[in-house]
Amino acid sequence: MLSQRIRELRLARSISQVKLAEMLGVTKQSVSNWENDNIQPSIEILVKLSKIFGVSTDYLLALGDDRTLDVSGLSSGEIAHIQQIIEDIRSTKCRKEK
């Protein structure tokens, strides 16, 4: 599941394996190996991945499905705006599924 989560998060942000490797200070081959479930990243890399993707290490390790957004540095109004966008997306998705 870790391999799938890394790939999913990377692709969702349109980051290449090469770019992610550069961001983490590892080789492209390391990223490829993680995504193909050949090897596991170190704890240090897991923490870096969680910060890059804005998710918890529990999410990366599939210990929970809760995802978080880092809203530090934003005003209350900006946070409220983001919350409204999320609710609008959920509402639209719900209507499409009916």
C-alpha positions as CSV (number, residue, x, y, z in Angstrom):
1,M,0.0,0.0,0.0
2,L,2.9,2.4,0.7
3,S,4.1,2.0,-2.9
4,Q,0.7,2.9,-4.2
5,R,0.3,5.9,-2.0
6,I,3.7,7.3,-3.0
7,R,2.9,6.9,-6.7
8,E,-0.7,8.2,-6.3
9,L,0.5,11.3,-4.4
10,R,3.4,12.0,-6.8
11,L,1.2,11.7,-9.9
12,A,-1.6,13.8,-8.3
13,R,0.9,16.7,-8.1
14,S,2.4,16.0,-11.5
15,I,5.8,15.4,-10.0
16,S,8.2,13.1,-12.0
17,Q,10.2,10.4,-10.2
18,V,13.3,12.4,-11.1
19,K,11.9,15.6,-9.5
20,L,10.8,13.7,-6.4
21,A,14.2,12.1,-6.1
22,E,15.8,15.5,-6.3
23,M,13.5,16.9,-3.6
24,L,14.4,14.0,-1.3
25,G,18.1,13.8,-2.1
26,V,17.9,10.3,-3.4
27,T,18.2,8.6,-6.8
28,K,15.4,8.2,-9.3
29,Q,16.0,4.4,-8.9
30,S,15.1,4.7,-5.2
31,V,11.8,6.3,-6.0
32,S,11.1,3.7,-8.7
33,N,12.0,0.9,-6.3
34,W,9.6,2.3,-3.6
35,E,6.8,2.6,-6.1
36,N,7.3,-1.0,-7.4
37,D,7.4,-2.3,-3.8
38,N,11.0,-3.6,-4.2
39,I,12.3,-1.7,-1.2
40,Q,10.9,0.5,1.5
41,P,12.0,4.1,2.2
42,S,13.8,4.9,5.5
43,I,11.9,6.5,8.3
44,E,13.7,9.7,7.5
45,I,12.5,9.6,3.9
46,L,8.9,8.8,5.1
47,V,8.9,11.9,7.2
48,K,10.2,14.0,4.2
49,L,7.5,12.4,1.9
50,S,4.8,13.3,4.4
51,K,6.0,16.9,4.5
52,I,6.3,17.1,0.7
53,F,2.8,15.7,0.1
54,G,1.1,17.2,3.1
55,V,-0.1,13.9,4.6
56,S,0.7,12.0,7.8
57,T,3.1,9.1,7.9
58,D,0.1,7.1,9.0
59,Y,-1.6,7.9,5.7
60,L,1.5,6.9,3.8
61,L,1.8,3.6,5.6
62,A,-2.0,3.0,5.1
63,L,-2.6,3.0,8.9
64,G,-5.3,5.5,8.4
65,D,-7.2,7.2,5.5
66,D,-7.3,10.6,7.0
67,R,-5.5,13.3,5.0
68,T,-4.6,16.7,6.3
69,L,-3.9,20.0,4.8
70,D,-1.2,22.3,6.2
71,V,-2.9,25.7,6.7
72,S,-0.3,27.2,8.9
73,G,0.3,30.8,8.0
74,L,-3.2,31.3,6.5
75,S,-5.7,33.7,8.0
76,S,-9.0,32.4,9.4
77,G,-10.8,33.8,6.3
78,E,-8.4,31.9,4.0
79,I,-8.9,28.7,5.9
80,A,-12.7,29.2,5.8
81,H,-12.5,29.7,2.0
82,I,-10.5,26.4,1.6
83,Q,-13.1,24.6,3.7
84,Q,-15.9,26.0,1.6
85,I,-14.1,24.8,-1.6
86,I,-13.8,21.3,-0.1
87,E,-17.5,21.2,0.8
88,D,-18.4,22.5,-2.7
89,I,-16.3,19.7,-4.3
90,R,-17.9,17.1,-2.0
91,S,-21.4,18.4,-2.8
92,T,-20.8,18.3,-6.6
93,K,-19.3,14.8,-6.3
94,C,-22.3,13.6,-4.3
95,R,-24.8,15.0,-6.9
96,K,-22.9,13.3,-9.8
97,E,-23.0,9.9,-8.0
98,K,-26.8,10.0,-7.7
